Structure formats: structure tokens, C-alpha cells
Amino acid sequence: MTERLDAQMSFLTEACRLKSITRGTTLCDGSRYENSGEHSWHIALYALTLAEHAPDDVDIHRVISMLLLHDLVEIDAGDAPVFGDHDPTEIAAKEQAAADRIFGLLPLDQATRFRALWDEFEANATPDAQFAKSLDRFQPPNQNLASGGGSWVTYRATYERFESRVGSKIARGAPTLWAWLKPRAVDWFKTNR
Amino acid sequence: MTERLDAQMSFLTEACRLKSITRGTTLCDGSRYENSGEHSWHIALYALTLAEHAPDDVDIHRVISMLLLHDLVEIDAGDAPVFGDHDPTEIAAKEQAAADRIFGLLPLDQATRFRALWDEFEANATPDAQFAKSLDRFQPPNQNLASGGGSWVTYRATYERFESRVGSKIARGAPTLWAWLKPRAVDWFKTNR
């Protein structure tokens, strides 16, 4: 029992480093860039609050578990802002190695379970993963709308790029949320671009 | 439906402010003080990871929901560091008013449900609340051990004060976790005080 707990505590102390990974999005008040730890809390709260807008076959507790884990790989791989130019193959390789190392700190049975949840999130093929991924894409534009543009300004995003990189993923897992966000985003880009 | 979602989005945007509430504890690497948003993520991850150490009658998903919500009142009431000197009656009044305002942003049925979860956490009388409260008390000493003292140094804490204000609450809801932490804390205070 003590060995298991030792391993779990090593994992939880390592996880603390996610609070030092900076994202491309600012806080809603624009005062500073958001980190991936507080982002993970916020989208788990999005899931709890917006559960009724998920498709019927979604298990919201599995979604929340996925969201608590989804960014841990960034401790090694960093955050790849959605409007940035990255080599997706290179990022995927870095994130796989990060998942091996970080989930590997846990007792084997638990490492396997957490890794399976993260793999499911990444594969974006089940209703739970698709809703989780939609929330991960839905929160940043709301912060941009609140802060007056945020990463849309930094990365000189166009509406077309936003819809193809972000909107399409929100629409896939959470059509109700996309229907709410789309006119607000259209309006922002019309006024500011 | 749109009115409900408008209200939920107001709540989620207001919640963003929790990322600007500074706590008395530093990150594990001691680089800066922690904020209450990233702290909330970290203890929700504690709950997910340490679920097997909860008493048998604990519903870990309810615990995680409580932990995602537990600090929102600090947006108005601020964080009251555990070793600081505060008037508990004054803090409780501020937190009640904050809960009225912040949960009150939600649709009424949801405001009532979230408020009931927060009230249950605060009352610390059910097994779920006691385990949640234990995790809220268990994470900071682990960050202190990792960073070389943290809030124990800032507040010139003694072991006796730590055991009465923190240890007793961990022991109440999560005796296994207290059994793991206690010798480590005893050792730190012996070496550093």
C-alpha cells in the first residue's frame, strides 16, 4: 500500500509542473497568459456546468476525468497554440513520449487506466472524447471574446481559420455550444478584422 | 435553452477570476504563489488519483464536483491562509454572500444544486465532504515538502499548529493519507524548526 501511495504522490508532485506551462490564450480579463493547470480546472468546470448540452450517450464523469488528465503531456511537450504553425507528427511523438514518462510514474494498473483515457481523448472517436475535445476548443474563444480578442489578435486569426481549426471541432462534439458561439465569433471577426 | 446557456456562460466567465486569487502556498518548485484555479485542478486530480484511499462509502465523482466548485467563493471573499489570523465569523459571512452572488448567476435549478454541494463541503459532515476537505488540506503540505517549507516558513508554523489546523482535518476524512504524511511532516519540522 505504501509503495502504491509513494508512486501516486510522485505523479501528483510532478503534475504540479503543469501550472508553469503557458498557453496562447489570456485570462478573461486579459491580464496575463493562462497556464495549462488552471485551464484544466476551468474546462472541467465547463463540463460540470454544461453537462446538459452533451449528447445523450455522454458520461460526464468520464469526460471530467479526461479533462483533468488531458494536458499533462504538456509538462514535457509544451503547449502548441491552435493558430500556431507546428509539425503535428513531431508534436504527437513528443506527447507520446511524455505520456509514457508521466503516466509511467503511477502504479502499473492505474498508469494503464489513465493512459487509456488520454489515448481515447486524443483519438477523438468516442462521444465522451468528442464532447471533452469540444470543451477544450470552446473555452479559449470565450476567453478571447471576454478579453477583447486574445489569441485571435496575437495570431492574426481569420474567421475562416477559426472555423476550420476550432469551430469544426466544437460542432462535432457539442453542436449546441457551437450554435451559441458561432454568431458571437462571426460578429467579433466582422467588427475587428 | 438559449437563456439557460447565456446564464451558464456568465457563470463560467465569472469563474475565470478564480485564476487571479493568490493562495498562501507556493508551487512545488517554489517559483511563485499558487492561485486558487490551478489549486482546484490539482486537488481534483488528487481525488481522481487517490480514490482508492477514500473510505468505502465515498462517491469520488461527487468529491471531484465539490472540489471543482469549493473555492469559487474566494472570487469575492479572497483566500484565508490556514496559518493566518482571521475572524472565522467574518469570513463565513463573506463566503455566504459570495455563494449567493456567484452560484446565483446560474439557472435556478442548477444554482440550487451547486450551492447544495458547496454547503455540504463547508459543513464537512458527510463522508464525501470529509474526503474532499481532507484533500484540500493534504495538498498544501505536500507542496511545502517539495518546495522546502513554503507556507510553513512564511507563517512560522510549528508542528503543533500544523497538526491541529491541518493534520486533524486530513486524519478525519483520509486516515491513510495522514499516516503517509505525518512522519514526513514530523521530520521536516524536526530538521527545520
Boltz contact constraints between the chains, C-beta under 6 A:
constraints:
  - contact:
      token1: [A, 5]
      token2: [B, 180]
      max_distance: 6.0
  - contact:
      token1: [A, 8]
      token2: [B, 49]
      max_distance: 6.0
  - contact:
      token1: [A, 12]
      token2: [B, 46]
      max_distance: 6.0
  - contact:
      token1: [A, 12]
      token2: [B, 49]
      max_distance: 6.0
  - contact:
      token1: [A, 13]
      token2: [B, 28]
      max_distance: 6.0
  - contact:
      token1: [A, 13]
      token2: [B, 146]
      max_distance: 6.0
  - contact:
      token1: [A, 15]
      token2: [B, 45]
      max_distance: 6.0
  - contact:
      token1: [A, 16]
      token2: [B, 27]
      max_distance: 6.0
  - contact:
      token1: [A, 16]
      token2: [B, 28]
      max_distance: 6.0
  - contact:
      token1: [A, 19]
      token2: [B, 27]
      max_distance: 6.0
  - contact:
      token1: [A, 19]
      token2: [B, 38]
      max_distance: 6.0
  - contact:
      token1: [A, 27]
      token2: [B, 16]
      max_distance: 6.0
  - contact:
      token1: [A, 27]
      token2: [B, 19]
      max_distance: 6.0
  - contact:
      token1: [A, 28]
      token2: [B, 13]
      max_distance: 6.0
  - contact:
      token1: [A, 28]
      token2: [B, 16]
      max_distance: 6.0
  - contact:
      token1: [A, 37]
      token2: [B, 38]
      max_distance: 6.0
  - contact:
      token1: [A, 37]
      token2: [B, 41]
      max_distance: 6.0
  - contact:
      token1: [A, 38]
      token2: [B, 19]
      max_distance: 6.0
  - contact:
      token1: [A, 38]
      token2: [B, 37]
      max_distance: 6.0
  - contact:
      token1: [A, 38]
      token2: [B, 38]
      max_distance: 6.0
  - contact:
      token1: [A, 40]
      token2: [B, 41]
      max_distance: 6.0
  - contact:
      token1: [A, 41]
      token2: [B, 37]
      max_distance: 6.0
  - contact:
      token1: [A, 41]
      token2: [B, 40]
      max_distance: 6.0
  - contact:
      token1: [A, 41]
      token2: [B, 41]
      max_distance: 6.0
  - contact:
      token1: [A, 44]
      token2: [B, 68]
      max_distance: 6.0
  - contact:
      token1: [A, 45]
      token2: [B, 15]
      max_distance: 6.0
  - contact:
      token1: [A, 45]
      token2: [B, 68]
      max_distance: 6.0
  - contact:
      token1: [A, 46]
      token2: [B, 12]
      max_distance: 6.0
  - contact:
      token1: [A, 48]
      token2: [B, 65]
      max_distance: 6.0
  - contact:
      token1: [A, 48]
      token2: [B, 68]
      max_distance: 6.0
  - contact:
      token1: [A, 49]
      token2: [B, 8]
      max_distance: 6.0
  - contact:
      token1: [A, 49]
      token2: [B, 12]
      max_distance: 6.0
  - contact:
      token1: [A, 61]
      token2: [B, 61]
      max_distance: 6.0
  - contact:
      token1: [A, 65]
      token2: [B, 48]
      max_distance: 6.0
  - contact:
      token1: [A, 68]
      token2: [B, 44]
      max_distance: 6.0
  - contact:
      token1: [A, 68]
      token2: [B, 45]
      max_distance: 6.0
  - contact:
      token1: [A, 68]
      token2: [B, 48]
      max_distance: 6.0
  - contact:
      token1: [A, 146]
      token2: [B, 13]
      max_distance: 6.0
  - contact:
      token1: [A, 180]
      token2: [B, 5]
      max_distance: 6.0
